[in-house]
Amino acid sequence: MPASDPVTSRPPLPAAIIAGTVALIESAGPLEDQSELVRAHGAQATRSAQFMERAWLLGERLGLPDDLSRWRSTIHLVVAALAVLVALSALGMSRAVVGESRSINAIAALVTLLGLHFLTLGLWLLSVLWPGAMSGLSLGRLALWLGARMPGERSPHALTVVRATNRLLQERRLLPWAFGLISHTIWALAFVLILAVLAFGFSFHSYQLSWETTILSSEFFQRFVQIAGWLPSLIGFPVPDPVAVQHAGAQGLTALTGADVQRDWAWWLMGCVFTYGLLPRVGFALLSYLRWSAGVANMGQPDSGDPYVRGIFARLEALDPPLVTDEERRSTHPAHTLPPRGPGIPGTLAVIGFELPPELPWPLQSLPVGIEGTTVLELRLAGAAAERQNAIQALGQIRPWTLLLVCHGASSPDRGTARFLRETSHRVEKSRILLVEAEESNRLSNSASGLRRWSDWLKAEKLDAIELVAFPEVGQENA
């Protein structure tokens, strides 16, 4: 078997999400997967890789990769809108500090610029240390919810993809890091914008920074300024001395005409925003990115202890060829091998009557216009499993170019028909369905409802690549 692996052939995160979505869908009942199971068994070398390949093939049949792609695009739009809102908020906060008034309460300005930042940062840290605590208040969960419900094309399994993604990230404890990477990056950009506005305002306008209080003492503000300015001072930002702090509160900076005093206060405010705002956000964004990348790289390996996974593994193991331990007692049954996948022999045709009524004559006396070729196989199947398996093996050996499946037009297609079509479509180049009526002896059921029913069924089963063909009507034949 080829040694390819979904972890290397496909991005690990989408592959893991599709596998989780298929598992959620199958929690309500197993899907018909015989064809996908055989293809996965033949395409991958390891059991885990076969499990992931089966899930991906089923996901393609259900349209799950397209659902995931549309949802991720919507999430990107939601995140972009969030970034714009935070940027506008940052502009509003910075303009509130350096607006038309030339007197700034330095302490109040610092709380305004950093208050919401500290609150959201604390909530994120709590979600990392105690994941269950913030499950109901997570903005990321809200983004997932909005992304899944935005207007646009949506399949029946779109919300299941969202649920599977959320469950996968929670199980891997990656949800806080995913939301953290987005949140910290947006906040870092916001603080860059705030610092740019502050630097521009302090560079080209003269502001008087002070503090005011009714119940607090001047010693409190002296300690606050010194403690808050300690970390910024380690990277070169100045800190106003206690005398300047006391005068700023008692008389404002109008009494301190020295430009150096006002410059120290401005640099102290920007240094606190840089140290306590920008630096933590940049650092946590980098940490979130590293943890996210490491977690995603380890995806793609199913949990072998999960009963669902063990059940799929057991079905894959049943497809393995028998292990021969005694050459003289070798089994007479041929080992399971995957039929060749290449194109069949051009110009050859297999005609199979599938569960036709007993009164319908066989073989067909004629074929519709456009169905040409040398008939190399002609069978009539009553529906027994052994008959179907023999027909599939015969198709694999003969490899006709075209398969014409003759079905009763008045009957309703079922899961057995879908299973047979999936198992045979990989052994021929083209598959077509001819609907006949028992009453009209080998003539197509021309009723619009019958054709529409079979056509809708093929689309619902993701088999719409299979063509419905028809006999010409009597009027057309005599024309």
C-alpha positions in Angstrom: 0.0 0.0 0.0 1.2 3.6 -0.5 2.8 5.1 2.4 1.0 8.4 2.1 -0.5 10.0 5.2 -3.3 12.6 5.5 -1.1 14.5 8.0 1.3 15.2 5.2 -1.0 15.2 2.2 -3.6 17.5 3.7 -3.5 20.3 6.3 -3.9 18.6 9.7 -6.5 21.1 11.1 -9.1 20.7 8.2 -8.6 16.9 8.2 -9.2 16.7 11.9 -12.3 18.9 11.7 -13.8 16.8 8.9 -13.1 13.6 10.8 -14.8 15.1 13.9 -17.8 16.3 11.8 -18.2 12.8 10.3 -18.1 11.3 13.8 -20.8 13.7 15.0 -23.0 12.9 12.0 -22.5 9.2 12.6 -23.5 9.5 16.3 -27.0 9.6 15.0 -26.5 6.5 12.9 -23.7 5.0 10.7 -23.3 6.3 7.1 -23.1 4.0 4.2 -19.4 3.8 3.7 -18.4 0.5 2.1 -16.8 2.2 -1.0 -15.0 4.8 1.1 -13.8 2.2 3.5 -12.3 0.0 0.7 -10.7 3.1 -0.9 -9.2 4.3 2.3 -7.9 0.8 3.1 -6.1 0.6 -0.2 -4.8 4.2 -0.2 -3.1 4.5 3.2 -0.6 2.4 5.0 -1.4 2.9 8.7 -4.6 2.3 10.5 -4.8 5.9 11.7 -4.2 7.2 8.2 -6.9 4.9 6.8 -9.3 6.2 9.5 -8.6 9.8 8.5 -8.8 9.0 4.8 -12.2 7.3 5.2 -13.5 10.4 7.1 -12.2 12.7 4.4 -13.8 10.7 1.6 -17.1 10.7 3.4 -16.8 14.4 4.1 -16.2 15.1 0.3 -19.4 13.1 -0.4 -21.4 15.2 2.1 -19.8 18.5 1.0 -18.1 19.1 4.3 -14.8 20.7 3.0 -16.9 23.3 1.1 -18.9 24.0 4.3 -15.6 24.4 6.2 -14.1 26.7 3.6 -17.2 29.0 3.6 -17.3 29.1 7.4 -13.6 30.0 7.7 -14.1 32.8 5.1 -17.0 34.2 7.2 -14.9 34.0 10.4 -12.2 36.1 8.6 -14.8 38.7 7.9 -16.1 38.7 11.5 -12.5 39.1 12.8 -11.9 41.9 10.3 -15.0 43.7 11.5 -13.9 43.2 15.1 -10.5 44.7 14.3 -12.2 47.8 12.8 -14.4 48.2 15.9 -11.4 48.0 18.3 -9.4 50.4 16.1 -12.3 52.9 16.3 -12.5 52.4 20.0 -8.7 53.0 20.3 -9.0 56.2 18.4 -11.9 57.3 20.6 -10.0 56.7 23.8 -6.8 58.4 22.6 -8.8 61.4 21.3 -10.5 61.6 24.7 -7.1 62.0 26.3 -5.5 64.4 23.9 -8.6 66.3 22.7 -9.3 70.0 22.5 -8.8 70.4 26.3 -5.1 71.1 27.1 -5.4 69.9 30.7 -5.1 66.2 31.2 -5.8 64.2 34.3 -2.8 61.8 34.0 -4.1 59.1 36.4 -7.6 59.1 34.8 -6.1 59.0 31.3 -4.0 56.0 32.3 -7.1 54.2 33.7 -9.1 55.0 30.6 -6.4 53.7 28.2 -5.6 50.5 30.2 -8.8 49.6 32.1 -10.7 47.6 29.5 -7.4 46.1 28.4 -6.7 44.7 31.9 -10.2 43.4 32.2 -10.2 41.5 28.9 -6.6 40.2 29.5 -7.7 38.9 33.0 -10.7 37.1 31.4 -8.4 35.5 28.8 -5.9 34.4 31.5 -8.7 32.9 33.5 -9.9 30.9 30.4 -6.4 29.5 30.0 -6.0 28.5 33.6 -9.6 27.4 34.1 -11.1 26.6 30.7 -14.6 25.8 31.9 -15.0 29.1 33.8 -15.3 31.4 30.8 -17.1 29.0 28.4 -20.3 31.1 28.5 -18.6 34.5 28.3 -16.2 33.7 25.5 -16.1 36.3 22.7 -14.6 33.6 20.5 -17.6 31.4 21.0 -19.8 34.3 19.9 -17.6 34.7 16.8 -18.1 31.1 16.0 -21.8 31.4 16.5 -22.1 34.5 14.3 -19.9 33.0 11.6 -22.1 29.9 11.4 -25.3 32.0 11.1 -24.2 34.8 8.7 -26.4 35.0 5.6 -25.2 33.0 2.6 -25.2 29.5 1.2 -25.4 26.9 3.9 -25.7 23.1 3.8 -27.6 20.9 6.3 -24.2 20.0 7.9 -22.9 23.6 8.3 -23.7 23.9 12.0 -22.3 20.4 12.6 -18.9 21.6 11.2 -19.0 24.4 13.7 -19.8 22.1 16.6 -17.1 19.7 15.6 -14.5 22.5 15.4 -15.5 23.8 18.8 -15.4 20.4 20.3 -12.0 19.6 18.7 -10.4 22.8 20.0 -11.8 22.3 23.4 -10.6 18.7 23.6 -7.1 19.8 22.5 -7.3 22.9 24.8 -6.6 25.1 21.8 -9.7 27.3 22.1 -8.1 29.9 24.4 -5.0 30.0 22.3 -7.0 30.5 19.1 -9.1 33.3 20.6 -6.0 34.7 22.3 -4.1 34.9 19.0 -6.9 36.9 17.4 -7.6 39.1 20.5 -4.0 39.9 21.4 -3.1 40.8 17.8 -6.0 43.2 17.5 -5.2 44.8 20.9 -1.6 45.2 20.0 -2.6 47.0 16.8 -4.9 49.2 18.9 -2.1 50.1 21.3 0.2 51.0 18.4 -2.5 53.4 17.2 -3.0 54.8 20.7 0.7 55.4 21.1 0.9 57.1 17.7 -1.9 59.5 18.6 -0.4 60.3 22.0 3.1 60.9 20.5 1.6 63.1 17.8 -0.4 65.1 20.3 2.4 65.5 22.8 4.9 66.4 20.0 2.9 69.3 18.5 0.7 70.6 21.3 1.3 71.7 24.8 -0.6 69.8 27.5 -0.7 70.2 31.3 -0.9 66.9 33.1 -2.2 66.8 36.7 -4.2 64.7 39.1 -7.2 65.6 41.1 -8.9 63.9 44.1 -11.4 64.5 46.9 -10.8 61.7 49.3 -7.3 60.4 48.4 -4.0 61.8 49.8 -1.2 63.1 47.7 1.0 60.3 49.1 -1.2 57.8 47.4 -0.6 59.4 44.0 3.1 59.7 44.7 3.3 56.0 45.4 1.1 55.2 42.4 3.2 57.2 40.0 6.4 55.6 41.3 5.1 52.1 41.3 3.5 52.4 37.9 6.6 54.0 36.4 9.1 51.4 37.8 8.8 48.8 34.9 8.8 51.5 32.2 11.9 53.1 33.8 13.8 49.8 33.3 13.5 50.3 29.6 14.3 54.0 29.6 11.1 55.9 30.3 11.4 58.8 32.8 9.3 58.9 36.0 8.2 62.2 37.6 9.8 62.7 41.0 7.6 63.0 44.1 7.9 66.8 44.3 6.6 67.1 40.7 3.7 64.7 41.5 2.8 66.7 44.6 2.9 70.0 42.8 0.9 68.6 39.9 -1.9 67.7 42.3 -1.8 70.8 44.4 -1.4 73.5 41.8 -1.3 71.7 38.4 1.6 72.1 36.1 0.9 75.8 35.5 3.1 76.4 38.6 5.9 74.3 37.1 6.9 76.1 34.0 9.9 73.9 33.2 9.4 71.9 29.9 11.3 69.0 31.4 8.6 68.4 34.0 5.8 68.3 31.4 8.0 66.1 29.2 8.5 63.6 32.1 4.8 63.3 32.7 4.0 62.7 28.9 6.7 60.1 28.7 5.5 58.5 31.9 2.0 58.2 30.5 3.2 56.7 27.1 5.7 54.5 28.9 2.9 52.9 31.0 0.8 52.4 27.9 3.7 50.8 26.1 4.8 48.6 29.0 1.5 47.5 30.4 -0.5 47.6 27.2 1.5 46.9 24.1 4.2 44.6 25.4 1.9 42.1 27.1 -0.4 41.9 24.1 2.6 41.3 21.7 4.1 38.7 24.1 0.8 36.8 24.6 0.1 37.0 20.8 3.4 35.3 20.2 2.8 32.7 22.9 -0.6 32.0 21.5 0.8 31.5 18.1 3.4 29.1 19.2 1.0 27.0 21.3 -1.6 27.0 18.5 1.0 25.9 15.9 2.3 23.2 18.1 -1.2 21.9 18.9 -2.3 22.0 15.2 0.9 20.1 14.2 -0.1 17.2 16.5 -3.5 16.8 15.0 -4.4 14.1 12.5 -4.0 11.1 14.8 -7.4 9.7 16.1 -7.8 8.6 19.7 -7.4 4.8 19.6 -9.2 4.6 22.9 -12.4 6.0 21.6 -15.1 3.3 21.0 -16.1 5.0 17.7 -12.5 4.9 16.5 -12.0 1.3 17.6 -15.1 0.3 15.7 -13.8 1.8 12.4 -10.4 0.2 13.1 -12.1 -3.2 13.4 -13.8 -2.8 10.1 -10.6 -1.8 8.4 -8.8 -4.7 9.9 -11.4 -7.0 8.4 -10.2 -5.9 5.0 -6.6 -7.0 5.6 -5.5 -10.1 3.7 -5.3 -13.3 5.8 -1.9 -13.9 7.4 -0.4 -17.2 6.1 1.6 -19.0 8.7 1.8 -22.4 7.0 2.6 -22.5 3.3 1.3 -26.0 2.9 -2.1 -25.0 4.3 -2.4 -21.7 2.4 -6.0 -20.5 2.2 -7.8 -21.1 -1.1 -9.6 -17.8 -0.8 -7.9 -15.0 -2.7 -6.6 -12.1 -0.6 -8.5 -8.8 -0.8 -6.9 -6.5 -3.3 -8.1 -3.2 -4.5 -9.1 -3.3 -8.2 -7.2 -1.2 -10.6 -8.3 2.4 -10.7 -7.1 3.3 -14.2 -9.5 3.9 -17.1 -11.2 0.9 -18.6 -10.9 -0.4 -22.2 -12.4 2.2 -24.5 -15.5 1.2 -26.4 -16.6 -1.5 -24.0 -19.9 -1.7 -22.2 -21.3 -3.5 -19.2 -25.1 -3.7 -18.9 -26.5 -4.7 -15.5 -30.2 -5.0 -14.6 -30.6 -4.1 -11.0 -33.6 -5.4 -9.0 -35.9 -5.4 -12.1 -39.4 -6.8 -11.8 -39.7 -10.5 -12.8 -42.1 -9.7 -15.7 -39.6 -7.4 -17.4 -37.8 -9.3 -20.3 -34.0 -9.7 -20.2 -31.7 -9.0 -21.9 -32.7 -5.6 -23.4 -33.6 -5.7 -27.1 -32.1 -2.3 -27.8 -30.2 0.5 -26.1 -30.9 4.3 -26.1 -29.3 6.5 -28.7 -25.8 7.5 -27.5 -25.1 4.3 -25.6 -22.6 2.6 -27.9 -19.9 0.0 -27.5 -19.2 -3.7 -27.4 -21.1 -5.4 -24.6 -18.5 -7.3 -22.5 -20.7 -8.0 -19.5 -24.5 -8.5 -19.2 -26.0 -9.4 -15.8 -29.3 -9.3 -14.1 -29.1 -9.0 -10.3 -32.0 -9.9 -8.0 -30.6 -8.1 -5.0 -28.6 -10.8 -3.1 -25.4 -9.6 -1.5 -23.4 -12.4 -3.1 -24.7 -11.5 -6.6 -23.7 -7.8 -6.1 -20.2 -8.8 -4.9 -19.7 -11.1 -7.9 -20.8 -8.3 -10.2 -18.3 -5.9 -8.6 -15.5 -8.4 -8.9 -16.4 -9.0 -12.5 -16.3 -5.3 -13.3 -12.9 -5.1 -11.6 -11.5 -7.9 -13.8 -13.1 -6.9 -17.1 -12.8 -3.1 -16.6 -15.4 -1.9 -19.1 -15.4 1.7 -20.1 -19.1 2.3 -19.5 -21.5 0.8 -17.0 -25.2 1.0 -17.9 -27.3 0.2 -14.8 -30.9 -0.6 -15.8 -33.4 0.1 -13.0 -37.2 0.1 -12.7 -38.4 3.6 -13.2 -41.5 3.3 -11.0 -39.5 2.0 -8.0 -37.9 4.3 -5.4 -34.1 4.2 -5.2 -32.8 3.1 -1.9 -29.5 2.8 0.0 -28.7 -0.5 -1.6 -28.8 1.2 -5.0 -26.5 4.0 -3.8 -24.1 1.5 -2.3 -23.9 -0.5 -5.5 -23.3 2.7 -7.6 -20.5 3.9 -5.3 -18.8 0.6 -5.3 -18.9 0.3 -9.1 -18.2 3.9 -10.1 -14.5 3.5 -9.3 -14.2 0.5 -11.6 -15.5 2.1 -14.8 -14.9 5.3 -16.6 -18.6 6.3 -16.9 -21.7 5.3 -15.1 -25.2 5.8 -16.5 -28.7 4.8 -15.3 -31.4 3.7 -17.7 -35.0 3.6 -16.2 -37.4 1.1 -17.8 -41.1 0.3 -17.3 -42.3 -3.3 -17.0 -45.6 -2.4 -18.6 -44.0 -0.9 -21.7 -41.3 -3.6 -22.0 -37.9 -2.0 -22.1 -39.1 1.6 -22.5 -38.1 4.5 -20.3 -40.6 5.8 -17.8 -41.1 9.2 -19.4 -43.1 10.6 -16.5 -41.7 13.8 -15.3 -42.2 12.9 -11.7 -40.2 9.6 -12.1 -37.3 11.3 -13.8 -37.3 14.2 -11.3 -37.4 11.7 -8.3 -34.4 9.8 -9.5 -32.5 13.0 -10.5 -33.2 14.6 -7.0 -32.1 11.3 -5.4 -28.8 11.3 -7.3 -28.1 14.9 -6.2 -29.0 14.1 -2.6 -26.6 11.2 -2.6 -23.8 13.2 -4.2 -24.0 11.0 -7.2 -25.1 13.7 -9.7 -22.1 12.9 -11.9 -24.0 9.7 -12.9 -26.1 10.4 -16.0 -29.7 9.5 -16.5 -30.3 8.3 -20.1 -33.6 7.7 -21.9 -35.1 5.9 -24.8 -36.6 8.3 -27.4 -40.4 8.6 -27.2 -42.5 6.9 -29.8 -43.2 10.1 -31.6 -39.5 10.9 -31.8 -38.7 7.4 -33.2 -41.2 7.7 -36.1 -40.2 11.2 -36.9 
